[in-house]
Amino acid sequence: MTSLRERTAEPWQAPRATDPVDLTVSLPGSKSITNRALVLAALAEGPSTVRRALRSRDTTLMADALRALGAEIDTTGEDWTVAPGPLLGAGRIDCGLAGTVMRFVPPVAVLAHGSTHFDGDPHMRTRPVGEVLRALRALGAEVDDGGRGALPFSVRGTGRMPGGQVELDASASSQFISALLLAGARYEAGVDILHTGKPVPSLPHIEMTLTMLRARGVDVDDSDTDRWQVRPGPVHAVDQVVEPDLSNAAPFLALAAVSGGRVVVRDWPRETDQAGDALREILSRMGCRVTHTDDGLEVVGTGGLHGVDLDLHDVGELAPAVAALCALADSPSHLRGIEHIRAHETDRLAALATELGALGADVVEHRDGLSLRPAVLHGGLFHTYADHRMAHAGVILGAAVDGVLVEDIATTGKTFPGFAETWSGLL
């Protein structure tokens, strides 16, 4: 943690919520939905539109990657149009810090004619992708990763992919499953995925993938536990309306909790596969009043913020924001089931223990979670480790504690361009 922690950017003064807030906010679109929609549109049998697409570094990298493979993608407007083209070797693809690009694009690139080389930001070379590459080899692809199971690597396509049955361990990331599901219908024998290992984390993300596949006419069978079968066939062109990114709602809804105020997030869907929808139950258990209204989701802080015992295995991306709230709670909390978030943009458990502790929190790091007890917090520098979710934790603390400086707030641009300006404007 030390070497990364020392690479600080200009610190940003997190604004304090000195009075109860009364806010209505609109959020950018979901990164997860946008990038899945782009992949499926590039594999479809005709042109389609991704409406209200999120414009961020991760989604721009995805559009660039698919464009390099032969798709025509127009991202100039709010709605992005995609016209599939003949898949060709892309030369080099920059994954940046986007796990979806690193994991979702190689199963597409193996369908191309020619070689595609993948690399990304330095930290991405530590994020797991080996199971995807091993699965692609087993399904008939040519992959060169030097035995590392990590970036940089290359795949060589011949214009076809045999496909078939494959075993893999997706206990480190649900994206391993989604990566194969998204492209599987284009494989000659489809794909039959058998998960072996500890339970798959973040299952709502796999459900999101299945929902989007079925909407495009893809035949998917998930009736057996830890098995997903995609039969070969066309991917229909379907226009996708991108929901707001509900995980990005965490810091905004947390404002209601820490200030004793009211926040409404517009256009919160009544039904969704997004992991962020779990915020409704989490905030309710922490003492907030949570209501679905005609305008969206309303959260009202009741003046007390209570500790919780939560298994966040399926919604690990919410852990940084929830941990920040737990550090401000009036009773102990235990967050568990989230060992897999050690392999996200940073080791989030170690980072949270370090940064919360540096601001005075009583926090204990466990193998698969964190325990927190009430403590008096103080200001200081909160490092983000180039991780947008860590930045969300920092701004939540800053809303409740004087003098919190958040390092590299610009990292929030991964899923919410202009976040700092929006946040400051609200407060």
N, C-alpha and C positions, 0 to 999 in steps of 0.2 A: 504493500500500500504506500510505502514512504516515497518511492521515486515518483509515482504518479501524483501523489498529494503535493509534492513540491512544485509541480508545474502549474502555478496559479496564473490566472488572467486577472485583469483589473477587477477588483471586488466591487460589487453593486450593493448599495444600501437598500435593504429590504424595507419597504414602508410598513409602519405600524398601524394597525386598526385601533385607533384610540376611542372610537365610539361604535355602537352597534351598526352594522352595515344594513342597507336595504337596497339590493341590487338585482337587476335582471341581466343576464349575460347570454351571448350567443357564442358557441364554440366552433372552431374549425372542424372539418370532417375527420372521420376515423382513418388513421394511417393503415390499420390492419385491413379495413374494407377496401380502401383505395388501392393498395398494392395487390391484393387478391384479385380485385376487379380488373386491374391492368393486365395481370398475367393471363386470366381467363379470356379477356378480350383479344389478346395477341394470339391465342390458340383457337379462337372461334372461327366459324365458317363464313363470317361476314363482318361488316363494320358495326360498331356500337359506340355508345357514349357513356362515360363515367361522369355523372352529374354531381356537382358540388364537391369535386375532388379536393382532397387536401393538397395544398401546395407547400411542400416542405423539402428539406434535404433528402430524406429517405424516399419520398415519392418521386422526386425529380431524378434521383439515381435509378429508381426502378424504371421510369419512363425512358431514361437514356439507355439502360441496359437492353430493354426490349426493342427500342428503336435500332440499336446496333445489331440486333439479331434479325431485323428485317421488317418489323412492324412500323406502320406510319402512325405517329402519335402527335396530335396537335394539343399542346398544353397552354396555348395563349389565352384562353378564356377560363371562366369558372367551371364550365363543363368541358371535359377533355374527350376528344374523339380518337378512336383507335380503329385502324384498318389493318387487318392481318396481311402479312406478305410472306413470300417464300423465306423459310428460315435459313439463314446463312451464318457461318462462323463469324463471331463478332470481333475477333482480334482481342482487345483487352476490355474488361468491364471493371469499373470502380465500384466496390461495395460500400465505400465510406465506413460508416458505423451501422449500416442497415443489415440486421440479421435476415430480414425478409429477402433482400437482394442476394446475399451470400447463399441462402438455402433454397429459395424458390426458383431462381433463374437457372442453376445448373441442370435440373431435370427438364427444362425447356431447351437449353443449349445442346443437349445430347440428341435432340431431334433435328438439329441444323446440319448443313453440309460444311464441315470444316472445324477448325479449332477455336476455342474461346478460353482466354486466360483471365482468371479472377484474382483480384487483390483488393486491398482496402486500407483504411487507417491503421496505424501500428497496433492499436488495441484489438482490432478485429482478428489479428493473427493468434490471439489467445482464446477466441470464442469457438465453441465446438461446432464442427460441421462434418467430422469424420464419418459419423453414422450415415449421413446422406450420401457421401461419396462411396462408401462401402456398398450401400444398397444399390446405387447406380451401376457399380461394377457387376454386382450379382445379377442385375437385370439385363446386362449386355452392353454396358457403356464402356468406353475407354477413358480412364481417368488417370491423371498424373499429378500426385500430390507429394511426391518424394517420401512417401511413408509417414508424413506428418499428421494427416487427417485434419489439416488446417490450411488457412490461406498462407501463401499463394498456391493456387492449383490450376490445372487446365483440364478441360474435357474436350474430346474430339468426337464430333458427330458424323454420321454417315447418311443422315436424312431419314433414318428409321431407328426404332428402338424396340427390341423384342418384348420386354416387359415380362410379366408373370408374377410368381410368388416370391416374397422376400421377407426375411426376418431382420428386425433391427431393434435396438434399445433406444427408445425415445424418452427415457426418464430425465434426460438433461433439457429437453425442449420439445414442446408439442409441434414446433415448426418442422421437425424432421418428418412427421406424419403428413402435415399439410403440404409440404414441398412435393411429395410424391403423389398425393391425391390430386393436386391441381393439374399436373401434366399427364396423369395416368391414363385418361381416356384416349389420348393420342398414341399410346403404346400399342403395339400389334396385339398383345394378349392382355391389354389393360394392366392393372397392378393389384396384387393381393398382399396386403401388408399385415404382418404378424408382429406385434410388439412383445418383446421379451425383456423383463427387467422390472424395476420398481414402478409404481403407478405413474402414468403419464401426467405431467403438470399441465395447468392451463387448458383443461379440456374445453372450456367455452370457445377457444380459438379454433379447435378442430370442428366443433359444432358449426361455427361460422363458415368454415370452409365447406362443410357438407351442405349447408343451406344454400350457399352460392352455387355449388356444383349442380344441385338438383334443380335450381331455378333455370339452369341452362340446359336441362334435359339430360344430364349425365346420370347414368345408372350406378348408384352407390349403395352398397349393403354394409351396414354397421351393426347388424343384429347380434353378432357374436362379440363378447368382451375381448378387447385388445386385438380386434381384427377389423380391417377396413378393406373392402373389395370395390374396385372401380372397373366396370366392364368397358371394353373398347367401343368407341363410337364418337359421333360428332359432338362438338361443344357449340351449342346454339349461341348466336349473337343476341345479347340481352342488355338493354340499357340499365345501368345501376345507379340508383340514388344513394349517395353516401351519407350515412347517419353521422351526427355529431360524435366526436371522440369522447366517450363517456369516462375513460380513464383520465383524460385531460380535465375533466370536471372536478377531480379530487381537490386541488387547492382552492378552487372557487367555493365549492360547497363547504370546505373546511373553514372558510372565512365566517360563515354563519355560526359554526360551532364555537370558534375561538372568540368571536366578538359578541356573542349573544344576539346576533342579528338575523337577517332574512336574506336568502339568495335563491333566485329562480334561474335554472338553466333551461333555456328555450328548447323546444322540439325534442324533449326526451322521449324516445320511443316507448310505446306501451309494451311491445314485445321485441326482444333483441337477444342476440347471442354474445354481445360484448361483455367482457369481464367487468367493465366499469359499472355495470348495472348493480353489482353487489354493494356499491356504495349506499344504496337505499337502506339495506338491512344493517350494514356496519354502522352508519351514522345514527340510525334509530337506536341500536344497542348502546351507543355511546352517550345517549341522552338527548338527541335532537328529535324534533318533530318533522317527519318526512311525509310529503303529500304529493301525489300526482294531480296536477291541475290541467286546465285546458291550455295553458301557456307552456307548461313543461313540468320539471320537477322542482318543488319548493322544499327547501330545508330551512328550518327555524331553530336557532340555538336557544336553549332554555336556561342558560346561565350556569349549567353544570356540565362538565365533560368527564365521563366515567370510563374507567379502564375496562378492557375486554379480554376474553380468552378466545382467540380465533385461529382456525386452521385456514390459512390463505393459499393452500396448495394450488387451487384452481384459478386464483386471482392474484398471483404473486406480484404482478406489475403495480398493484395498489399498495404494496407493503411499505415503500418509503413514506408516502403521505400518511398512511395509517400509523406508522411508527412515530411520526412527528406529532400526531394528535395524542397518541398514548403517552408521549413524553410530557404533555401538558395536562394529562388527566389527573383526577383527584384520588384514584385508586390504582392498584397494580394491574398490569396487562401482560399477556403472554401471546406472542405471535409465532406460529409454528407451521410446519409443512412446507417450508420455503427454502430448503437447501439449494434448489435449482436456481435461485436468483443470484447465487454466487457467480454464475456464468453469463450474466447479462452484460450490459455495457461496462460494468465493473463488478467486483464482488460486493454486491449491495449489502449483505449482512455485515461484513467487516467494515464497510464504509459507513453504514448507519451507526454502528456501535462506536466508531471512532469520532464521527462528527457530532452525534448527539451527546456523547460523553464530554467532548470538548466544550460544549455549551452548558455543562452542569447536570445533564440528565443522569439518572441512576439506571444504567442499562447494562445488561449482561448478554453477551453473544453466545448462542448455542450452535450446535452443528446445523440445525435446521430452523433456527428462528432467533427471536430476541425476547428477553424479559425486561420489563420496565416498571419502576416504582416511582411514586410521586417525588419530585425534587424541585428545588428553586433553580430555574434556568437563568442564564445571563447572556449578554451579547458576545460577539466574537465572529471570527471568520469561519464560514461553513463551506467546505470544499465540495465540489460536485463530481469530480473525476470524469469529466466529459459525459455525464449521465443526466439526461433530462429529468428523470424521476427523482434523482437526488436533489436537483434544483427545486423541484416542487416541494420536497420536504423542507428545504431551507427557507422558502418564502412563507410557508405555513408558520414556521417558528418565528420568522421575522414579523409576522402580523400580530403575534402575541407577546413578543419579547423585544425590548429596546436594544438597538445597537447590533443587530444581526447583519453581517456582510456576507453576501453570497458570491462565491467565486465563479466566474465564467457563466453568468446567467444566460449568455447567448446559446448555450447548449440546448436550451428549451426549444430552439428553432427546429430541432429534429422532428417534432410533431406539432409545434405551435409557433410559427413565425410571428414575431412581434409580441411575444408573451410579456416581456418586461414592460413594454409601453402600455399594453392593455392592463396589466396588474397595477402599475403605478397610477394610471388614469382612474381606476376604480377606487383607489384609496387616497 
